[in-house]
Amino acid sequence: APGVPRAFARTDAEGRFEADLPAGNTEVGLTVGALGHALKLTRLTVANEQTITLGASGGRLVLDLQPRGGDGSATPYLVHDGAIEAAGALAGWGGLDTSSAGPTVIEAIEPGTYALCLASPDELAALWRGPLPSSRCRKGYVEPGGTLTLSLP
């Protein structure tokens, strides 16, 4: 299902990895990180071989994941270019201290439009298909070298 992790993989020395997918999958969402590069969320058509290029610089993304009340069964997700990642999974990216109850900070993420959305498990497919519901998402643009702060709706 969209937004549900299927595999975690580390690349080999040449930067390659393989992952098994359920039959019939035609697209995958990937969160790709490497030290010294900006974090990348991307969505790709399933193929035997694809190249994913990581940028060395990006912007800073601050996610305020403090609940504002409302639906306790909803989970915060970060959405970018059709790819979905549980926002809590990004805590500590780049070796930052995550022991405090403060916001989740991603020091280097590729520039672009991001949305922080609240979704229950049965709403993930809608996030995957888009368009994003404005009542459940907050959007913004990460500028190169800039900082974007997103809070839960």
N, C-alpha and C positions, 0 to 999 in steps of 0.2 A: 504494500500500500504506500502511496506517496507520504513522505515525511518519516517513514519507519526505516531505521537503519537496517541494511541487509548484510553489510560487510564492512570491516575495517581492515585496511591493508597498508603495508609499508612497501615502498618500491625497492627494487634491487639496485645494484650499483649503477645501472644505466637508466634508472628512473622509471622502470616498467613495473606494472603490477597486473594481476588477473583477479577477477572476482566471478563467482558463480551467481547467476541470476535465475529467477523462476522463468519457466518457458513463457513466451509471449511478450516479454518486456521489450519495448521498442525505444524507451528513453530512460536515462538515469540522471539523478541529481547527485553531484559530487561536492564535497567540501575538501579542498586540497590545501595543505599547508606544508611549508618547508622553512626551516630557520633561515633568516636573512631575506625572506620574500614576503610579499603581502598575501594574506589569506585570500583564497578564491572560492566562491560558491558558483557553480556552473551547472548547466543542464545540457546533456549531450544525447544524441541519437546513438543507440547501441551499435557498435561496429567492432570488427576484429581488432583494429588498431586506430588509436586517435592520439593526437598530441595536445597536451594542455600546457600552455605557457604561463608561467608565473612572473609577475612583475616584481622588481626589487623594491619599489616604493609604493606607497598608497596613502590612505588617510586613516584617521583614528575614528573608531566607532565606539560610542558609549551607550550601553543599553541599561536603562533603569527598569529592572524587572520586578519592582515592588508592586504587589497587587493593589488595585484601586477598589476592591470590592467586587461584587458581581459573581460570575460563574466560577466556582472553585474547581470545576473539572477541566477548565480550559488550560492549555499549556502555551507559553510564549514561543513563537517561531520567528526566525529571521528568514525573509524571502528576498532573493536577488536573482534577476534574470530567469525566473521560473524555478530556481532551485530552492529547496526548503531545508533548514537546519534547526533543530531544537536550540533555542537561544541559550539555555543552560549548558549545553554541550560545548559552547564556545568560551565559557569561563576559564580563565587561565591560559588561553592561547598565547604563546610567546613567552611562557615562563613567568607570568605575572603572579603576584601573591593574591590568592582568591579566598583567604581565610576571613576577610572582613565581610560584613553584610552590605557593603556598598555596591555600586553599579558594576556591571560586567564591562570591562574595557578591552578592546581589541586594538592594540597599538598600530598595526599595519594591516589594512584590508584594502582590496582593490577598489579604486574609485568607481562610483556608479550609484544607481538608485537602490535603496534598501527599504524594506517595510518590516516593522515589528508588529506581528499579528497574534492575537489570541485565538486559539482554535481547539475544539474538542476533537477526539480521535475521528469522529464521523465527519468533521469539516475539513480534514486534510486534503481530500481529493479536490475540494473546491479551491483551496489555495494553489494546488498543483495546476489546475486548469486556468485559474484567473478568471475574470478580473478580481482584484482584491477588494473585499468589502470595507468601505471607509469607516463603518461603525466598529469594526474589529481590528483595524490596522492603522498604524501611524507611519507615514512615509517621509523620506528625506534623501538628500543626495550627498554622498561622500566626495568631497573635492580632494585632489591630490595635495597632500600636506595639510589638509584641513581636518576639522573635528565635527562630527555629526553626533548629536545626542537624541536618542529615541526613547520615549516612555510608553508604557503599556496604555492602551485605550481605556 
